[in-house]
Structures are given as structure tokens and as C-alpha cells.
């Protein structure tokens, strides 16, 4: 039987039994809506681990935390000496701390105006993301132009700055000079490079004892200005380890080095920190797992029962098809076509409805990710495709049992069975 005729027959039977199909589509719509919400919530709750793993050089398994106990100004020189020596270790890829601050330097007005234009909001100062030179290799910071911090010699009274991809109209080598009242240059900012689009960086909130859904663990650098500084700006530092070395091995070496500098330090493994956060939220994940299992089973039973009911009602039609030379494969395509039409319509309606439901909820509360476009990306790229794939698999499985039953019947049994 020609494939065009098979789907033409599937469509005609769908219209003929419109009311029954509308009820089935409505029930599938409700279950798919719950299905999409559950998968989105699961992906959303897991986004911190995924985002960190993609941002860090080597992933979260190759990253650790150093916390300086009783950190104060008198230890600043010792801490920075420790960081400089640690960065020379063959096991360490990057080590250091980061922080945000608002700069009101008059020389950076051009950058502030450009940043406000990119962010589409007003600000009194330029948002600057600072890090020490040795921290540049902690994350996957890729340059579309310029050179790495280690390729420049430090100069007194001068700072290297790196611009996000939104600042591509500003050439590498541009300088911004801060002058005193007499016109003397007191500080120079030198544009050393432009980052590639989509560069992310982990932030200190990752170590705070908050709900996993309430913190922003990575920040997008497309609209940011990064300043390379010659000191440590926080008592919490991150370090990443090269492939072939473990975090625990590096920790022992760093602990010994810290003792030589008279520092009291505590260590942690980033993967363990995230796992501990997730364990405190385990009830969320367990609930989501159970909800997904119930919904998957419900969709399967719903499709199977409606398919069996329709097939028993139309046994004579199937018998006539068999008698006229149709094969079991042809009938399988007919039943699969019907299930697929139900899945397609109900899924399409559910996907639109859930999108607007999430958008409405986002207007009331914004957890987990920093921007609405990030939530849309999780929904569109990580939720819809997964849900549709599972729905398609369930459609095929729900068709198998009726087909196996039909295969055991002869045309006469089907036609006679209909008449009894």
C-alpha cells in the first residue's frame, strides 16, 4: 500500500472520530504540559552544574576551592606570593580570585556608555570584573583578537583590560588615560584583547550556602569589562588542575606551599561542593523523578487504551484491509500515523502553553539563571526536544501491542469478530 494512501486514510479516520480524538488530544495535552514542566524544572535545577562544567578548564572535576582563614590586609602580600608560586606548579592551570566593582573613572566613560547601550539600562558606573593575572586560565576564556595576560610585561601605573564580544568596535591597543587636575597621567588602561562571544566565568556565589535555585553561578562576559589586577581581591580563590593530575594531589602541594607562607587555608573540591548543595535539594530531584515516571506511564497507557478501543471498534475495517492485500506493516503505519497525529497536535499546543506559563512565572520570580533568554534556551534546547523524543518513543511502543494482537488474527476472524 502506498505511503500517501496510508496517511490519507489515517487523516480521514481522525476526522471521522473527531470527538474521541479531541478528548484524547486534550488528555495528552494535559500530560504533555506536565511532562514539559517536569523536564524544564529538572534541567533548570541542574543548570548550575552544567554551566560550571562548560565554563571551567577541565570541568568541575578538575577545579577546587581555597579559602584563606582570617584574611586581612597584613596577609595580602603573602597571599599574592603564594598565588604566584602556585601558578608555576606543573599541576596548576589557573589560580586566583575574581570580583565585581563599579568604576567611575572619567577616562572610561566611552566604555560605560557602550555597556549601558548593550545592557539597555542606565548605570552610574562601569561594571568591571577584576581578576589577578594568574586566574586567567581558570575558565575557557578565548580571545578573538589580542594576547593573553602572561604575554604582557607588567608595567607600573598601567592595567590590562579585556572587553567582551559586544565591544568589537573598540580596537585592541586602545588606551584610556586617567589624569589628575594638573593633566599628569596617573593611570593607564590598555585594551589587551577582545573575548569570543559566549564566554562565561564562574562567580563567587558558587561557594555560598544558598539554595541551588537561588544563585547565579556563571556570568556571561559578552558585555563585561575585565581588569587584570596585581593583587588578590577575595579570601576565596578557585584553582583548576591540568589533565593528568587530580585535585587532591594538587591540594597537598598547595597546602604545603601555604604553610611555607604562614597562611591558614581550607580546601574544597568544586564537584563535592555542588554535590552537597544538590543533596540539600534532593527532595526536589526525587519528586521530579517520580513525577516524570508517573507522567510517562500515563501517556503510554492513555495512547494504548485509546488505540485498543478504536481498533476493537474498527475490526471489520482492518479485516477488509487484510482481505484486500494490506500487510501488517501497512496497518502498523496506519495506527502509528494516528498516534503520531495525536502526539503532534497535543505536544504543539502544550509546548506553546507551557512557554507562556513559564514566561508568566518568570515575571513574578527569577530564580537560577540571570536572564530570560537563558531560561528560554533551557526550555527550547534542553526541554522541548527531549520531551518530543520521549513522546515519539511512547507513540511507537503504544502501537506495538495492538499490532501484535492484529498479527495473530486472520481477515475472516476480524470481520466475523466485528459482527458478533
VOGU-3710 file (C-alpha; in Angstrom, 3 decimals, decimal comma):
1> xxxxxxxxxx> 0,000/0,000/0,000  1,352/3,441/-0,938  2,553/5,557/1,986  0,443/8,509/0,759  -2,714/6,381/0,905  -1,830/5,149/4,375  -1,584/8,652/5,859  -4,606/9,807/3,847  -6,598/7,020/5,496  -5,133/7,944/8,911
11> xxxxxxxxxx> -6,268/11,544/8,442  -9,781/10,560/7,284  -10,281/8,281/10,294  -9,079/11,073/12,552  -11,752/13,441/11,201  -14,389/10,708/11,372  -13,762/10,160/15,047  -13,165/13,836/15,845  -14,851/13,893/19,238  -12,963/10,885/20,578
21> xxxxxxxxxx> -9,732/12,303/19,254  -10,409/15,709/20,770  -10,831/14,097/24,177  -7,635/12,070/23,663  -5,727/15,132/22,445  -6,922/17,130/25,461  -5,774/14,440/27,896  -2,447/14,129/26,046  -2,149/17,926/26,110  -2,501/17,975/29,913
31> xxxxxxxxxx> 0,000/15,175/30,420  2,474/16,689/27,958  2,174/20,055/29,712  3,139/18,372/32,994  5,823/16,454/31,108  7,388/19,652/29,734  7,197/21,439/33,088  8,864/18,495/34,842  11,716/18,230/32,329  12,221/22,008/32,348
41> xxxxxxxxxx> 12,334/22,046/36,160  14,841/19,175/36,129  17,089/20,872/33,573  16,702/24,184/35,353  17,728/22,744/38,718  20,751/21,067/37,108  21,843/24,157/35,169  24,418/25,219/37,776  26,465/22,036/37,379  26,156/22,113/33,570
51> xxxxxxxxxx> 27,099/25,789/33,286  30,137/25,409/35,566  31,308/22,268/33,814  31,255/24,005/30,418  32,902/27,199/31,696  35,833/25,741/33,623  39,035/24,498/32,019  38,846/20,752/32,590  35,337/20,896/34,042  34,212/20,770/37,675
61> xxxxxxxxxx> 36,190/17,593/38,389  39,424/19,487/37,802  38,559/22,508/39,977  38,998/23,255/43,667  38,447/25,965/46,264  40,992/27,670/48,520  39,708/29,756/51,407  42,076/31,961/53,397  41,142/31,851/57,081  41,384/35,192/58,955
71> xxxxxxxxxx> 42,157/37,034/55,723  43,275/40,658/56,323  45,443/43,368/54,753  48,571/42,214/56,560  48,402/38,905/54,677  47,828/40,398/51,202  51,478/40,225/50,144  51,885/36,700/51,479  48,691/35,558/49,725  49,760/37,011/46,385
81> xxxxxxxxxx> 53,237/35,487/46,695  51,566/32,151/47,415  49,386/32,512/44,295  52,345/33,447/42,099  54,375/30,449/43,247  51,379/28,120/42,981  50,769/29,203/39,385  54,268/27,983/38,487  53,410/24,444/39,602  53,243/21,936/36,752
91> xxxxxxxxxx> 49,843/20,720/38,001  48,094/24,115/38,194  46,366/25,580/35,161  44,957/28,721/36,799  44,557/30,087/40,321  43,108/33,257/41,784  40,029/35,235/42,732  37,529/37,471/40,955  35,115/40,227/41,940  32,830/42,893/40,503
101> xxxxxxxxxx> 33,103/46,607/41,208  31,749/49,825/39,677  34,387/52,105/38,204  33,767/55,836/37,988  36,999/56,676/36,187  36,368/59,592/33,825  38,619/58,036/31,186  36,303/55,025/30,906  33,157/56,991/30,038  33,164/55,594/26,497
111> xxxxxxxxxx> 33,145/52,031/27,827  30,406/52,861/30,353  28,151/54,331/27,654  28,765/51,341/25,407  27,971/48,953/28,267  24,726/50,782/29,079  23,790/50,555/25,413  24,439/46,801/25,396  22,653/46,175/28,695  19,831/48,601/27,804
121> xxxxxxxxxx> 19,858/50,162/31,264  21,337/53,220/32,974  24,211/52,993/35,430  26,283/55,456/37,470  29,476/53,499/36,897  31,153/50,992/34,620  30,703/47,390/35,785  34,197/45,880/35,917  35,061/42,238/36,534  38,550/42,084/38,060
131> xxxxxxxxxx> 40,902/39,135/38,398  44,565/38,556/39,056  46,833/37,645/36,146  47,242/34,025/37,299  43,452/33,459/37,246  43,054/33,987/33,502  43,280/30,246/32,769  40,692/29,109/35,320  37,891/29,261/32,746  37,689/28,830/28,984
141> xxxxxxxxxx> 38,495/32,431/28,158  39,048/32,525/24,402  40,193/35,587/22,504  39,032/36,635/19,063  41,859/39,197/19,000  44,704/40,326/21,268  47,120/38,456/23,539  46,963/36,649/26,880  47,930/38,436/30,123  51,114/36,365/30,517
151> xxxxxxxxxx> 52,303/37,676/27,149  52,477/41,228/28,508  55,091/42,534/30,917  53,520/44,232/33,968  54,011/47,996/33,957  53,657/50,287/36,952  50,651/52,593/36,667  49,131/50,530/33,869  46,385/47,880/33,783  45,373/45,411/31,125
161> xxxxxxxxxx> 41,678/45,271/30,314  39,816/42,723/28,195  36,482/43,519/26,577  33,533/41,255/25,883  32,392/40,490/22,346  29,946/43,413/22,474  32,894/45,833/22,308  34,314/44,619/18,982  34,199/48,147/17,580  36,988/49,128/20,009
171> xxxxxxxxxx> 40,367/48,004/18,602  42,984/46,150/20,628  45,678/48,585/21,700  43,291/51,386/22,636  44,414/53,188/25,804  42,361/55,093/28,361  44,430/57,515/30,435  43,294/58,777/33,831  44,786/62,223/34,595  44,984/64,361/37,712
181> xxxxxxxxxx> 43,970/68,019/37,928  47,341/69,120/36,514  46,909/66,908/33,450  49,507/64,351/34,525  48,717/60,737/33,609  48,283/58,756/36,826  46,899/55,527/35,429  46,534/53,900/32,008  44,114/51,167/30,964  45,276/49,231/27,920
191> xxxxxxxxxx> 42,846/47,111/25,834  44,770/43,842/25,575  42,143/41,671/23,893  38,540/41,038/22,856  36,783/37,876/24,099  34,903/35,464/21,887  31,121/35,595/22,050  29,526/33,347/24,661  32,451/33,361/27,101  31,286/32,636/30,672
201> xxxxxxxxxx> 33,022/32,858/34,026  32,196/31,353/37,398  31,483/33,777/40,231  31,913/33,590/43,988  28,235/32,836/44,646  29,012/29,249/43,731  30,592/28,787/47,173  27,849/30,453/49,194  25,488/28,346/51,268  22,336/29,179/49,311
211> xxxxxxxxxx> 19,643/27,210/47,560  20,849/25,773/44,283  17,969/27,562/42,548  18,710/30,999/44,008  22,263/31,762/42,920  23,894/32,706/39,636  26,983/30,529/39,312  28,282/31,837/35,994  28,239/35,266/34,396  28,230/35,925/30,671
221> xxxxxxxxxx> 31,148/38,138/29,667  29,815/39,473/26,334  29,019/42,890/27,862  31,712/42,914/30,539  34,991/44,738/31,019  37,697/42,592/32,657  40,574/44,235/34,502  43,762/42,321/35,295  44,975/43,301/38,775  48,170/42,570/40,726
231> xxxxxxxxxx> 46,566/41,502/43,998  44,007/39,039/45,373  40,554/40,621/45,709  38,817/37,930/47,785  39,637/35,447/50,523  38,032/32,730/48,361  40,032/31,515/45,395  39,447/28,957/42,666  42,115/26,833/41,061  41,993/24,420/38,145
241> xxxxxxxxxx> 44,241/21,418/37,608  45,724/20,200/34,339  44,671/16,893/32,808  46,678/14,008/34,239  46,633/15,487/37,748  43,941/15,135/40,396  42,576/17,918/42,573  43,607/16,004/45,693  47,220/15,748/44,506  47,316/19,463/43,770
251> xxxxxxxxxx> 45,694/20,195/47,147  48,533/18,525/49,036  51,143/20,590/47,193  49,191/23,819/47,705  48,706/23,081/51,401  52,447/22,633/51,868  53,142/25,853/49,954  50,580/27,785/52,032  52,260/26,631/55,247  55,583/27,968/53,945
261> xxxxxxxxxx> 53,952/31,397/53,545  52,372/31,234/57,012  48,810/31,047/55,701  45,915/29,203/57,329  43,907/27,775/54,443  40,979/25,446/53,862  40,434/23,425/50,699  37,460/22,015/48,881  36,678/20,217/45,639  34,149/22,026/43,472
271> xxxxxxxxxx> 32,367/18,817/42,475  31,889/17,926/46,160  30,591/21,433/46,915  27,982/21,201/44,176  27,047/17,657/45,209  26,482/18,841/48,781  24,266/21,668/47,534  22,307/19,218/45,408  21,914/16,808/48,326  20,235/19,583/50,332
281> xxxxxxxxxx> 17,829/19,928/47,420  17,497/16,170/46,848  13,791/16,165/47,643  13,260/18,345/44,554  15,087/15,911/42,297  13,365/12,876/43,810  9,949/14,491/43,338  10,776/15,369/39,739  11,947/11,821/39,027  8,729/10,327/40,417
291> xxxxxxxxxx> 6,603/12,866/38,559  8,327/12,080/35,278  7,835/8,333/35,724  4,134/8,769/36,502  3,629/11,070/33,516  5,478/8,754/31,107  3,377/5,794/32,280  0,178/7,853/31,997  0,903/8,921/28,409  1,703/5,316/27,454
301> xxxxxxxxxx> -1,479/3,897/28,993  -3,585/6,699/27,510  -2,308/6,083/23,984  -2,533/2,317/24,357  -6,098/2,278/25,696  -7,463/4,684/23,098  -5,691/2,741/20,350  -7,117/-0,584/21,552  -10,624/0,857/21,920  -10,571/2,282/18,393
311> xxxxxxxxxx> -9,109/-0,897/16,958  -11,761/-3,130/18,550  -14,448/-0,837/17,183  -12,967/-0,983/13,679  -12,059/-4,667/13,473  -14,150/-5,138/10,324  -12,280/-2,365/8,536  -8,955/-3,942/9,370  -10,264/-7,322/8,215  -11,276/-5,805/4,875
321> xxxxxxxxxx> -7,860/-4,228/4,550  -6,205/-7,599/5,190  -8,514/-9,293/2,661  -7,559/-6,713/0,030  -3,861/-7,394/0,335  -2,748/-4,993/3,043  0,146/-6,215/5,150  0,726/-5,953/8,894  3,299/-3,249/8,161  0,624/-1,194/6,362
331> xxxxxxxxxx> -1,697/-1,440/9,351  1,177/-0,581/11,668  1,751/2,614/9,686  -1,958/3,479/9,937  -2,042/3,044/13,727  1,317/4,767/14,151  0,117/7,631/11,969  -2,948/8,103/14,175  -0,877/8,091/17,355  1,655/10,450/15,835
341> xxxxxxxxxx> -1,075/12,929/14,821  -2,399/12,915/18,399  1,097/13,363/19,794  1,978/16,133/17,345  -1,155/18,235/17,954  -1,200/17,827/21,732  2,549/18,411/22,037  2,439/21,556/19,896  -0,367/23,042/21,998  1,314/22,003/25,268
351> xxxxxxxxxx> 4,687/23,477/24,217  3,097/26,871/23,497  1,014/26,838/26,692  3,973/25,892/28,913  6,161/28,567/27,287  3,709/31,310/28,244  3,208/29,762/31,696  6,975/29,891/32,337  7,137/33,433/30,968  4,355/34,497/33,355
361> xxxxxxxxxx> 6,092/32,799/36,298  9,366/34,454/35,300  7,733/37,859/35,597  6,893/37,079/39,232  10,163/35,408/40,276  13,519/34,960/38,562  15,478/32,055/40,071  18,545/30,188/38,927  19,639/31,903/35,722  20,412/35,546/35,187
371> xxxxxxxxxx> 18,442/36,394/32,074  15,135/35,389/30,496  16,954/34,369/27,297  18,889/31,789/29,355  15,620/30,303/30,613  14,293/30,248/27,025  17,456/28,438/25,923  16,959/25,783/28,623  13,328/25,344/27,535  13,855/25,366/23,759
381> xxxxxxxxxx> 17,165/23,499/23,508  17,111/21,166/26,503  13,412/20,541/27,183  11,252/20,510/24,039  13,450/18,140/22,037  13,760/15,659/24,912  10,013/15,672/25,590  9,123/15,233/21,898  11,591/12,360/21,512  10,142/10,549/24,535
391> xxxxxxxxxx> 6,605/11,201/23,254  7,509/9,731/19,855  9,014/6,635/21,507  5,864/6,191/23,599  3,765/6,521/20,442  5,690/3,670/18,817  5,506/1,473/21,946  1,759/2,083/22,316  1,293/0,885/18,727  3,223/-2,354/19,204
401> xxxxxxxxxx> 0,677/-4,224/21,372  -2,318/-3,633/19,040  -0,161/-4,651/16,047  0,953/-7,876/17,746  -2,701/-8,650/18,501  -3,765/-7,940/14,896  -0,964/-10,109/13,541  -2,473/-13,180/15,213  -5,877/-12,656/13,553  -6,951/-13,722/10,070
411> xxxxxxxxxx> -9,135/-11,464/7,869  -12,158/-13,740/8,479  -11,671/-13,620/12,241  -11,501/-9,838/12,170  -14,577/-9,457/10,002  -16,516/-12,127/11,888  -15,355/-10,786/15,208  -16,799/-7,403/14,332  -20,220/-8,890/13,565  -20,618/-10,879/16,802
//
